[in-house]
Amino acid sequence: MTAELVRGQNHPLSQVRLEIRITAGTPVVAGATLGDEQGRVHGVEWVVHPGAPTLPGLDVSRQAAADHRLAVDLGAVPETVHRVHVLLALPTAGGPVRFGAAAAPFVAVTGLDGTELVSYTITGLDAESAVVALELYRRQGAWKVRAVGQGYAGGLAELLTDQGLPQAGRLAHDIHEAVARGLARAVPMPPPLTADGDRPRQSATPTPAADQGSSAAQGTPGSVPPQPQPPNTSQPLSPYGTQPTSPPPPMPPSGGPASGTPQPGHTPAPADTAAQPPTVGGTVDYSHPRRQNTAPPPPPAAPPAQPGQPARPVAGDATGWSMEERLYNQVWGMFEDLARSTAAYRSAVDFADSRMEKELDAALADPRSRIGGQGDAAREAARAKHAQLVEQARAAYDRDLGQLTAESEVVEPALPPAFARWDNPVWHGYRVPFEVPMAVRLGDLHLPECAELRIPMLIRLPLERGLWIDSGAAGSLDGSFLDPHELHRLAMDTAVALAARLVAVHPAGDYTLHVIDPAGSGAQALAPLVWSGVLAAPPAVGAAGVAEVLARLTQRVDLVQMAVRGGAADSLPPGLDTSEQLLIVNDFPHGFDDRAVTQLRYLADEGPSVGVHLMMVADREDASGYGPLLDPLWRSLMRLTPVPDDHLADPWVGHAWTYEPALVPPGSQVLQQVLNQVAEARTKYT
């Protein structure tokens, strides 16, 4: 699975023999510097560049090109080297003089088999002509990669000076001289990118882009459909899509992209390949450059179907660069298909009802047919026609449901732990992962016409919004759970199950849990987290505990924001926990004064962008004393319920989806077993 980083974010590397692939909208110079523990470069012999393209463990191109592949063997670099910085610079001869005039460079770290491990799009560049793209660094004997994106308007000379190289100006001149000598061999820019090959991105949701082969000269475009985006519950939402920007066409895919955008599982028509690449210095193509990856392996073929029967479903038959991505797209496609089929069925029933009403009105409008056999026959014919239309619609709907049910039966057992229910056997073989998954399952969704067909509710990681587990009486769909104590217990069980899942699907040490339980009322539900040792500290109780946790997390958000905005991620205090943070808040607003409420709102608004996430277990009515002051807080959180509730609405066809939380089966020990493994791995990591 690919981890798409943002500036300042890091990720562990599972292997030391790597390839760094660079794609830019214009020819660039690629190189790297070797640094000590402080990142300082001690001499020109610590720099690999077109004039000296080989060092132990590193090999770069001898020329400027729009596409580069740098060979890296971290196991072969000298032991005195603790940091490797990957550099990009614009050549001084021809082409743009600043990165802001070209497409944003894209950098990917891959294994030797072409599997993409980490990617980073260097955005926000303007007057800079040189940039530190990535940093590979040692940490506790292991290698990690950090997205840097630090640009320099003074070019290579300023960049190398900043890294402590005494002969920076002379070396920068030598590098550009070497590039000028090899300019004739430079690879031309790739052809302009079509709209369906763009690589749109939001902070938690990477989108695979089109592939054009291993070199710019090959240029055969393919494409991968865009990924659905995380939900936005401040408006009616789709669990897999964002709000539409224009009215949808009749019965479009629920939560899907706008009309004309390729859908998961469907490959759009190839882009026009006749266009010639523009020459250096010509019209600037501001579209995102294509990814230089091998094409995704084809999905598994479905078994041959019997004549006249639909093809038997296969798990992972959607488009994607990995099996995880295929399964994600397939689940999203199932959600889309169910929404479309249900919309068609409801529309057909509405049409039948409307037609029957019109025919009955017409029969009653004629005084001669109001009484007697003629009127009775007209009414009977109208009802018979209505029954026939509804029966036809239901038959088509049942056929679609049967196909979706068969697909669900093969997809559900094939899901990885992050996507699977707690009763899936995959959890019994659980091992702490080395990479963050692309999404996590928060529960199941279904519609009233087919309650037995459940679609996994998958939300992209990292979370872009906090979660609110509603412990109020309004959370019950049928009103059967009206006891506030029972609702609160169920809400805490839901919160613990979701928190355990989130920490379990992250690598060891990459996710930290905090709990605020002012009155200690959630002690019983929190016991699995406490006993296993996965919490960063015991649950905070009392006003002092609330203030201490909120102050610490607020300070972390401030420090990381300043470091990221200033491009100085290395300036963070040594003891700062840079892992993703999840704060579970029970019984809000009990134990919160005005200052604590303000800090909580700040964490909800600013925390997700720097890896601090919020999970609240609360009844909104309990906070009614604050009036409308807290309305923005509730709107910023994704509301979930501990009992079935039809509060999720997709904006495309208007369905009210019933949400059910992902709870651990009664009597199962799987949660404790998983948490014990997480705690053990965390101990080894620290």
VOKOL-911863 format. One record per residue (C-alpha): residue in three letters; x, y, z. Coordinates in steps of 0.02 Angstrom, whole numbers, plus 32768, in hexadecimal, padded with zeros to 4 digits. Layout:
<rs>
AlaXYZ
...
</rs>
This chain:
<rs>
Met800080008000
Thr804180AE7FD5
Ala80508130805F
Glu803A81DC8013
Leu809182598082
Val8076831180A2
Arg8100838B80CD
Gly8154835D8172
Gln810682B0817D
Asn81748215818F
His815E815C816E
Pro81C580C08198
Leu821F8065810C
Ser820B7FA8810A
Gln82A17F8B8097
Val834A7FDB8077
Arg835F7FBB7FBC
Leu82F1803D7F6A
Glu82D180A37ECF
Ile829F815A7ED7
Arg8235818D7E42
Ile822682467E1A
Thr81AA82907DA0
Ala81A483497D78
Gly815183B57CF4
Thr81FB83F27CB7
Pro82AE83AE7CB5
Val82FC83B57D62
Val83A483887DAD
Ala839E82FD7E2E
Gly842082DB7EB4
Ala843682AF7F6A
Thr84A082E37FFF
Leu84DE8276808C
Gly84D582BF813A
Asp8509829581EA
Glu8494828A8280
Gln847883468278
Gly845D834181BC
Arg84FE839F8192
Val855C837680F2
His861783728115
Gly865B83838064
Val863F83737FAA
Glu866382B97FB8
Trp85C082AB801A
Val855982E87F85
Val851F827B7EF3
His84F082DF7E58
Pro84F982D97D99
Gly85B483007D9E
Ala85D582767E1D
Pro853F82037E08
Thr857581737E78
Leu859881607F32
Pro858D80C57F9F
Gly84D4809B7FA4
Leu849E81267F2D
Asp8494813C7E71
Val844781D27E17
Ser8431820A7D63
Arg84B982677D05
Gln844082E07CB2
Ala83A9834E7CCD
Ala830782F57CA5
Ala824D83007CC4
Asp825482507D0C
His82D882037D7B
Arg82F7815D7DD1
Leu837581637E5E
Ala83BA80BF7E9E
Val83CF80B87F5C
Asp8418802F7FC9
Leu840F806E807C
Gly846B7FD580B9
Ala850480098054
Val851580BE808D
Pro85A080DF810C
Glu857180CB81C2
Thr85A0818081E1
Val851081B48170
His846C81CC81CD
Arg840C82378150
Val83F782348093
His83A582CC8045
Val835E82BD7F95
Leu837483607F37
Leu832083A87E9C
Ala835984437E3F
Leu832D849C7D9F
Pro83BC84A37D20
Thr840085507CF9
Ala83F985357C3C
Gly834A85447BF2
Gly82A285187C3E
Pro824A85687CD2
Val82B385C67D52
Arg823D85A17DE2
Phe81D8850A7E17
Gly813985737E21
Ala8137857B7D62
Ala812E84BF7D4D
Ala80C5842F7D8A
Ala80E183F87E3E
Pro816A83737E47
Phe813582C57E7E
Val81AB82517EDC
Ala818C81997F02
Val81F4811D7F64
Thr81DF806D7F1F
Gly82247FC07F3B
Leu82907F6C7EB9
Asp81F57F137E78
Gly81A17FBA7E53
Thr812B7FB37EEA
Glu810E80657F22
Leu812E807C7FDB
Val812481387FF4
Ser80F681CA7F85
Tyr80FB82877F98
Thr80BF83157F2A
Ile812883B17F4A
Thr80A7843B7F4A
Gly80B384F17F7F
Leu8152851B7F1D
Asp815D85C47EC7
Ala820086257EB0
Glu826C85937EE8
Ser82E485447E6A
Ala832684BA7EDD
Val82CD844E7F5C
Val82F283C77FDB
Ala826E83477FAB
Leu828682B68025
Glu82EF828880B9
Leu831F81D380DD
Tyr835D81C58190
Arg838E81458213
Arg8327813382B0
Gln834F80AF8332
Gly83A8804482B3
Ala831C804E8231
Trp830580C0819C
Lys827381368183
Val824481B480FE
Arg82048265811A
Ala81B082D9809D
Val8211837C80A7
Gly81E583EE8015
Gln825B847A804E
Gly827A84EF7FBC
Tyr8307856D7F9C
Ala82F586067F2E
Gly83B386127F29
Gly83C0856B7ED1
Leu843B84E07EF1
Ala84BE85527F3D
Glu8448858C7FC5
Leu840884DB7FE3
Leu84B784927FF7
Thr84ED85238065
Asp8458850380D6
Gln8495845180EC
Gly853D848E812A
Leu85A7846C808F
Pro863B84E6808B
Gln865584DD7FCE
Ala859B84EE7FA6
Gly85AB85747F1F
Arg8636851C7EC2
Leu85DF84737EC8
Ala853B84BE7E8A
His859985087DF6
Asp85EC84617DD0
Ile854484077DD6
His84F5847E7D59
Glu858E84707CE9
Ala857D83B37CE9
Val84C483C37CC0
Ala84E8843B7C31
Arg856283BE7BE5
Gly84DC83367BE8
Leu844A83A47BB4
Ala843E83537B0A
Arg841182AF7B5D
Ala838782FD7BC7
Val82DF82A67BC4
Pro825483167B7F
Met81C083467BE9
Pro812E82CD7BED
Pro809482F47B84
Pro8009835D7BD2
Leu7F9B82FD7C4A
Thr7EE482E27C28
Ala7E6083087CA9
Asp7E4582527CD7
Gly7EFE823B7CF5
Asp7F0A82C47D79
Arg7F4082977E27
Pro7EC782F57E9B
Arg7EEC82E97F53
Gln7EA883197FFC
Ser7F058305809D
Ala7ECE825280BF
Thr7EA4820F801D
Pro7F2581E97F98
Thr7EE981C77EE9
Pro7F4781567E70
Ala7F7281B07DD0
Ala7F8381717D20
Asp801B810F7CF0
Gln8082812A7C56
Gly810980A77C5F
Ser81BA80A87C9D
Ser81F9813E7C3A
Ala81B581DE7BF4
Ala81DE81A57B46
Gln816581127B51
Gly80D181817B7F
Thr804481037B6E
Pro7FC281477BE6
Gly7F5780D97C50
Ser7EEB81117CDE
Val7EAC80E27D88
Pro7E0781257DC5
Pro7E0781A97E4E
Gln7DE981757F01
Pro7D4B81A57F5D
Gln7D6482267FE4
Pro7D418220809F
Pro7C94825180D8
Asn7C5D82FC810F
Thr7BD782EB8190
Ser7BBC83A581A6
Gln7B49838C8110
Pro7AE982F180D9
Leu7B74827B80AE
Ser7BA881E18052
Pro7C22817480B1
Tyr7C8A81658013
Gly7C73820C7FBD
Thr7C7482C77FD3
Gln7BEC83467FB6
Pro7BC3835E7EFE
Thr7BE884097EB7
Ser7B5884047E3C
Pro7AB083AC7E31
Pro7ACA82F47E0E
Pro7A8C829E7D71
Pro79F982267D82
Met7A2681957DF4
Pro7AE481B27DF8
Pro7B5B814D7E63
Ser7B4381777F1B
Gly7BCE81DF7F60
Gly7C2F81CF7EBF
Pro7C8882507E58
Ala7C3182C77DE2
Ser7BF382907D3A
Gly7C7E82677CC2
Thr7CFA82327D49
Pro7D34817E7D3A
Gln7CE981097DBA
Pro7D4080837E1F
Gly7D457FE17DC0
His7D3580387D17
Thr7DCB806E7CB0
Pro7DAE810E7C4D
Ala7DDB811E7B98
Pro7E9581387B79
Ala7ED181E97B65
Asp7F0682287ABC
Thr7FB981F17A9E
Ala7FD1824F79FD
Ala800682F17A51
Gln80C2830D7A4D
Pro8120833F7AEA
Pro813A83FB7AF6
Thr81EB84387AE5
Val824A84807B77
Gly821985357B90
Gly817485217B33
Thr80C5852F7B78
Val80C184FB7C2D
Asp805284677C56
Tyr800A84867D02
Ser7FB983DB7D10
His8006835D7D85
Pro808F82F27D35
Arg806B823A7D1A
Arg80A881B87D92
Gln813781507D52
Asn810080A87D98
Thr80E380007D4E
Ala802D7FE17D23
Pro7FC37F947DAC
Pro7FB37ED97D9D
Pro7F0E7EA27D51
Pro7E837E747DCA
Pro7E5C7DBC7DDF
Ala7DF07D747D57
Ala7D407D3E7D84
Pro7D157C877D6F
Pro7CB37C657CD0
Ala7BF97C797CE7
Gln7B737C007CAF
Pro7B187C337C11
Gly7A927CB37C3A
Gln7AD67CCD7CEB
Pro7B377D647D2C
Ala7BF17D507D47
Arg7C217D0D7DF0
Pro7C6F7D967E5B
Val7D277D957E8C
Ala7D757DF07F1F
Gly7DE97E797EE3
Asp7DAA7E8A7E31
Ala7DA87F497E36
Thr7E337FB77DF5
Gly7EC47FDF7E69
Trp7F7F7FDB7E84
Ser7F747F5B7F11
Met7EF97EDA7F50
Glu7ECC7F4E7FDF
Glu7EA37FDA7F67
Arg7E3F7F637EF8
Leu7DD87F287F8B
Tyr7DBB7FDB7FC2
Asn7D7F800B7F14
Gln7D147F6F7F0B
Val7CBE7F967FB0
Trp7CA180477F76
Gly7C5A80037ED3
Met7BE47F927F35
Phe7BA780297F97
Glu7B8F80877EF4
Asp7B327FF77EA1
Leu7ABF7FDE7F35
Ala7A9780977F39
Arg7A73809A7E7F
Ser7A087FFC7E81
Thr79A480387F18
Ala798980E27EC6
Ala7949808C7E29
Tyr78D4801D7E8E
Arg788F80AE7EF3
Ser787881147E56
Ala781980867E02
Val77A780717E99
Asp7787812C7E9F
Phe775B81297DE7
Ala76E380987E01
Asp769080F37E93
Ser768181937E2E
Arg763A81387D97
Met75B980DE7E01
Glu758281807E53
Lys756D81D37DA9
Glu750881427D65
Leu7498813F7DFF
Asp748081FB7DF4
Ala745281EA7D3D
Ala73D481617D66
Leu738581C97DEF
Ala738082657D82
Asp72FB82167D12
Pro725482147D70
Arg721B817F7D0B
Ser72A881127D4D
Arg729B81407E04
Ile721D80BA7E25
Gly71F780157DD4
Gly72627F907D84
Gln72BE80067D0E
Gly730C80697D9E
Asp733A7FCD7DFE
Ala738F7F847D65
Ala73F480247D48
Arg742F80277DFC
Glu745B7F6F7DF9
Ala74BC7F857D57
Ala751D80177DA2
Arg754B7FB17E3C
Ala757C7F1B7DD3
Lys75EC7F867D66
His763A7FD07E03
Ala765C7F237E4B
Gln76A87EEB7DA6
Leu771E7F817D9E
Val77547F6C7E53
Glu776F7EB27E39
Gln77DB7ED27DA1
Ala78417F557DFF
Arg78587EE17E93
Ala788E7E527E24
Ala79167EBF7DD6
Tyr79477EFF7E81
Asp79517E4F7ECA
Arg79BE7E1B7E38
Asp7A377EA97E5F
Leu7A327E817F18
Gly7A587DCC7EF4
Gln7AF27DFC7E90
Leu7B2D7E767F17
Thr7B0E7DF67F9F
Ala7B767D767F41
Glu7BFF7DF77F2D
Ser7BF87E237FE5
Glu7C0A7D6B8013
Val7CB17D5F7FB7
Val7CF17E0E7FE2
Glu7CD27E0B809E
Pro7D447D7680C3
Ala7DCE7DC08056
Leu7DD77E6880B0
Pro7E767E97810D
Pro7E687EBA81C9
Ala7E507F7581B3
Phe7DB77F538144
Ala7D747EB8819C
Arg7CF47E9D8225
Trp7D327E6582CE
Asp7CE77DB882B0
Asn7D4D7DA18210
Pro7DCE7D158226
Val7E547D8A81E1
Trp7E5D7DDA828E
His7E927D3482DB
Gly7F2D7D39826E
Tyr7F4C7DF08295
Arg7FFD7E358294
Val802F7EE982B5
Pro803E7F398207
Phe80D67F9281C0
Glu8070800F815B
Val7FD680798177
Pro7F3E80398116
Met7EE380A8809D
Ala7E3F809D80FE
Val7DEF8054819A
Arg7D44800A81B9
Leu7CD5806B8231
Gly7C3A7FFF8220
Asp7BB87FC181A4
Leu7B3580178139
His7A907FD580F7
Leu79EA800F80B0
Pro793B7FDE80EE
Glu790E7F83804D
Cys799F7F098066
Ala79D27F0B811D
Glu7A2F7E66810D
Leu7AAC7EAD808E
Arg7B307F0D80EE
Ile7BB27F7B809A
Pro7C537FA080FC
Met7C6480578129
Leu7D19807C80FF
Ile7D668125812A
Arg7E0D815E80E3
Leu7EA481748153
Pro7EE381E0819F
Leu7E3E821E81E5
Glu7E1382CC81A8
Arg7D8C82E6822B
Gly7D7082B382DC
Leu7CEF8231830F
Trp7C5A824E8381
Ile7C0A81B483CF
Asp7B5C81F383FA
Ser7B2781B284A4
Gly7A81821184A2
Ala79D581C18496
Ala79C2820983E7
Gly7A43818B83AC
Ser79C680FB83B0
Leu796E80D4830D
Asp78DC80758359
Gly78DB80C48405
Ser7901801E8459
Phe799C806084B3
Leu795780EC851D
Asp79B680C885BE
Pro7A3F814F85C1
His7AB680DE8622
Glu7AA2805185A3
Leu7ABC80CA8513
His7B5881108564
Arg7B9F80618580
Leu7B7F803384CA
Ala7BCD80D78491
Met7C6B80B584F6
Asp7C75800384B2
Thr7C69804B8402
Ala7CF080CB8426
Val7D668047846D
Ala7D497FD283D9
Leu7D6C805E835D
Ala7E05809D83BC
Ala7E4A7FEC83C7
Arg7E327FD5830D
Leu7E89807982E6
Val7F2180528350
Ala7F267F9E8310
Val7F2F7FCD8257
His7FC180448270
Pro80788010827E
Ala80C28001832C
Gly80E280AB8377
Asp8084810982EF
Tyr7FE281218350
Thr7FCE815F8402
Leu7F2E8157846A
His7EFC81D384F1
Val7E5E81CB855B
Ile7E02825185BE
Asp7D8482058637
Pro7D64829086B6
Ala7CF0822F872A
Gly7D3381818706
Ser7C8A814886C4
Gly7CD780EF862F
Ala7D5180858694
Gln7CFC7FE0866D
Ala7CF57FFC85B1
Leu7DA6804185AD
Ala7DED7FAA860A
Pro7E2E7F51856C
Leu7E927FEB853B
Val7ED4800385EC
Trp7F007F4D8612
Ser7F577F30856C
Gly7FC67FC98583
Val7FA3801B84DB
Leu7F7680C2852B
Ala7FFD81468534
Ala7FCA816785EA
Pro7F3C8135865E
Pro7E96818B8638
Ala7E98823F8674
Val7E1A826186FF
Gly7DE182FF8755
Ala7DF483B2871A
Ala7EB183AE8730
Gly7EC2831486C3
Val7E558360863C
Ala7EBC8401863C
Glu7F6283A48634
Val7F348336859E
Leu7EE583C4853D
Ala7F788438855D
Arg7FF483B48524
Leu7F97838C8482
Thr7F758443845D
Gln802E84688470
Arg805783D883FA
Val7FE1841D8376
Asp802F84CA8386
Leu80E284898379
Val80C2841982E4
Gln8061849F8288
Met80EE851D829F
Ala8170849E8269
Val8110846981CE
Arg80E5851A8199
Gly8198855181B4
Gly81E184BC8159
Ala8244848D81F4
Ala820483E28222
Asp82AE83B6826E
Ser829E844382ED
Leu821983E88353
Pro824983C18407
Pro82A183198415
Gly822182CF848C
Leu818982FF8424
Asp811D826B83F1
Thr8108827E8335
Ser809381EA8321
Glu7FDA81FC82FB
Gln7F7982268399
Leu7EC681F683C5
Leu7E718248845B
Ile7DD681EE849F
Val7D6882648504
Asn7CE182188572
Asp7C4D827385C3
Phe7C6A831B8571
Pro7C4F83A385B2
His7C5E835F8665
Gly7D05839586AD
Phe7D2284198627
Asp7D3084D28651
Asp7D29855C85CE
Arg7DE4855185AB
Ala7DDA84948593
Val7D4684A7851D
Thr7DA7852584B5
Gln7E3D84B084AC
Leu7DCD841F8478
Arg7D82848683EC
Tyr7E3284B683B5
Leu7E68840083AF
Ala7DCD83D3834A
Asp7DF0845C82CB
Glu7EAD845D82BD
Gly7EE183B182FC
Pro7EBA83408267
Ser7F2F839E81F2
Val7FC483788263
Gly7F9382CA829E
Val7F2B82EC833B
His7E7D829F8330
Leu7DE782A883A2
Met7D68822583D4
Met7CDC82648444
Val7C5E81FB84A3
Ala7BD7827984CF
Asp7B2082A884CF
Arg7B08834E8479
Glu7A7A837884F0
Asp7AF383728582
Ala7B5284038534
Ser7AB68469850E
Gly7AE484E28599
Tyr7B6A852A8528
Gly7AE5855884AA
Pro7B1C856E83F4
Leu7BD18583842B
Leu7BF584CB840E
Asp7B9384B6836D
Pro7C3284C68302
Leu7C81843D836B
Trp7BF483C2834A
Arg7BF183ED8292
Ser7CAC83CF8282
Leu7C9B831B82C0
Met7C5882828267
Arg7BC3824582CA
Leu7BB8818A82EA
Thr7B3F812D8359
Pro7B4F809383C9
Val7AA880518389
Pro7A62804482D7
Asp7A3280F08297
Asp7A05812F81E9
His7A6081D581FA
Leu7ADA81C68169
Ala7A97820D80C6
Asp7AEC820B801D
Pro7ADA82AB7FB8
Trp7AC5825A7F0E
Val7A2381F97F1F
Gly79EF822C7FCE
His79F081828022
Ala79EF817D80E0
Trp7A6C80F48107
Thr7A60809681AA
Tyr7B06808F8205
Glu7B368004827E
Pro7BD8800E82E1
Ala7C657F8F82CF
Leu7C577F3A8379
Val7CB47EA383BC
Pro7C447E0783C7
Pro7C0C7DE3847A
Gly7C817D6C84D2
Ser7D0A7D7C844E
Gln7DBE7D8F8489
Val7DFB7DD383E2
Leu7E047E88841F
Gln7E727E5C84B3
Gln7EE27DEE8448
Val7EFA7E7883C8
Leu7F1D7EFC844C
Asn7F9C7E8B84A1
Gln7FFB7E7A83FD
Val7FF57F3783E3
Ala80377F568493
Glu80C37ED7847D
Ala80F87F2283D6
Arg80F27FCF8421
Thr81657F9984AF
Lys81E47F558432
Tyr81D77FF483CA
Thr81FA8068845C
</rs>
